[in-house]
């Protein structure tokens, strides 16, 4: 009875102390899926873990009911169940990945406690109950989880067992290939919990699945014990972690020999060889230089003992004899080469670019001398403990340190035991030496044409030890050595190619691409010592270091007023340079030459004198334009300059520094054979004090006429002749020895003329259409005779009558019209015929007079025909005889003036 009252009392106490809520689950929700609670009061009193009671305002009611959304409550990580009837399943949003060794983990635990005394809800993992602990500093719960692997299911006992969260252990991993040696199979990695192996072997073995456990503190390694006696054949080992296959690993247990203990003397004996997998199950045999030898085990898988014969019985020189060991008749080692106790060089290496060398090999303990053979010379170096003197000292049985002279040439090296004559000498070893350039070498003021430079260093030889020429090349930024010559071992000679510039670094390479040092080269600055004016208008300067690099040369003309203009270098060969004088340069100037980054002195040049360049030019003998080319026509103007060719004036039309153009006027009496035949002097004078007179002595000639083509002879006996230099100064034309009169010259070009053929009727009469005739022209006493004319004429019009048989009556009117039309044509033709007859009469009149002139010229024409038959020829000057004066008088007769166009004397 008393117990009954006590229980009733406790229920009342619980109700009033802990249960203030009148909330319940929704009808369609359970504790595992609850999101909202239905409450009767707007203000609900709840209990927060480790915080005590708190009020929650649920806001406005819906249909008279208040709802509490617990998942949106900001302190849900501390919220306890509202009552024993409203038990909420706890919630974990995330959980850290756990290593397989387990440990303590912090996490957020929502709805962590029951309503009764705020007791923490337990976590059940793999039937293990875990009680989380609250850390008020972090505001999180902490749980301790033991070692394991795989998935972790977080369970809660509500109405039923609920799995509300899953976490996992970290996945195991292996780093690198596991190590199998000395009876242990060791795996390194992480999270190696529950790691197992299975061995698949090419030969039967016992216990193919050994068992082991990982390091309990880290699970980072695990060791399986496999006795070495089982190491034979080939193995594939399968590794699984946490019940899942991870990988296969392959191992071969072929026996290996990698070292011989001790030294093998001439007498042979038992020798111990070390290696791996040398323990036999039954038998072990050996082979030495192809001969069977006896071998026996040592009880260890890492060594074997074999009996070797004396050197004289080995059947070899004693060097590099192959030895093999066969285990159980089917596993044989790779050949291991051994030698009897005689020194053998296996490699020679140079320490950088120094004189120190490391000699590696075997059996060096008894070496007394080192022999270096280069060509036919042998140098013997003894033991020497001082590393600064030529010689060597033995570091151990396999290493000798040698110091060689700095002029040693690459060659052969051998070691000897005993004296140099009777001692035993090892085989020769071919070794290499890399040359080295002494640092800081600078060569200045070198001629631009190049030269020989002596480059200092050590081991400066270009012949390799096998007699092959090993090239040493030297090149830099724009410069190079054209040829390299051996020196005394301490230097070599660089034949520097032409170059320019104040600073060039030249890199030296051995054997094409091995850099061995560098040196610096600076070429000398250019200098000008003399200048000279050339006839072609260029300027030649002499000096030093002018180079032959036209594209990198700059010549500057500094005028007297300080202005500057650059000329164009056209030729250069280190000591002499030629350049074209620039436009804008003055006759009184200085010169400055620059090659690359170096400049010459400023040279004060002589005053430039005018130069006539086109000497030997031809001038139109009948008048025309003359172009005079030259240079430095400074201070010459049209108003102050006079030009004469012989005694013939030439009127200036234009003038500049390099060109003068003038014109010889036609129809001048001075244009006579006396003035235009032969070479004449060109003379240019000026009244300007700053201009000098210029003369081209007897080197200008008046060009004779030439004939290039002719037209057909028309019905008026007129022909047009084409050519050059058709002046009207005493012009005469002959066709087949007969004159062609009344020449009309094109005075614009002097390249064509029209004249009257006097023997036209004779040509028509005999029809010379297929005959070639000489045609000659004489202008001012100069002749041209060509065989290029062929008789051509234009056909005349012929008229005839046609018989008719009469016309029908209906065509009479048409006949009358035709008769009237023909009458009109008749009167027109009659007028033209009368004019033609009158013109022919006039022509016959002057032809009769012209025949007299032909007789006077007959002698002159005969002389020309005897001597000249074709080409550009000049006839002798005719004497001014009686016939010449008579011809002059006849040409002034009134009838001649009427029939011929007026000529000048």
Buried (B, 14 or more C-beta within 10 A) or exposed (E): EEEEEEEEEEEEEBEEEBBBBEBBBEEEBBBBEBEBBBBEEEEBBBBBBEEEEEEBEBEEEEEEEBBBEBEEBEEBBBBBBBBEEBBBBBBBEEBEEBBBBBEEBBBBBBBBBBBBEBBBBEBBBEEEEBEBEBEEEEEBBBBEBEBBBBEBEBBBEBEEEBEBBEBEBBBBEBEEEBEBBEBBBBBBBBBBBBBBBBBEBEBEBEEBEBEBEBEEEEBBBBBBEBEBEBBBBEBEBBBBBBEEEBEEBEBEBBBBBEEBEEBBEEEBEEBEBBBBBBBBEEEBBBBBBEEEBEBBBBEEBBBBBBBBBEBEEBEBEBBBBBBBBBBBEEBBBEEBEBBBBBBBBEEBEBEEBBBBBBBBBBBBEBBBBBBBBBEEEEBEBEEBEEEEEBBBEBEEBBEBBBBBBBBBBBBBBBBBBEEEEEBEBBBBBEBBBBBBBBEEBEBEEBBBBBEEBEBBBBBBBBBBBEEEEBEBBBBBEBBBBEEBBBBEBBBBBBBBBBBBBBEBEBBBBBBEEEEBBBBBBBBBBBBBEEBEBEEEBBBBBBBBBBBBBBEBBBBBBBBEEEEBBBBBBEEBEBBBBBBBBBEEBBBBBBBBBBBBEBBBBEBEBEEBEBBBBBBEBBBBBBBBEBEBBBBBBBBBEEEBBBBBBBEBBBEBEEBEBBBBBBBBEBEBEBBBBEBBBEBBBBBBBBEBEEBBEBEBEEBBBBBBBBBEEBEEBBEBBBBBBBBBBBBBBBBBBBBBBBBBBBBBBEBEEBBBBBBBBBBBEEBBEEEBEEEEBBBBBBBBBBBBBBEBBEBBBEEEEEEEEEEEEEEEEEEEEEEEEEEEEEEEEEEEEEEEEEEEEEEEEEBEEBBEBBEEBBEBBEEBBEEBEEEBEEEBBBBEEBEEEEBEEEBEEBBEEEEBEEBBEEBEE
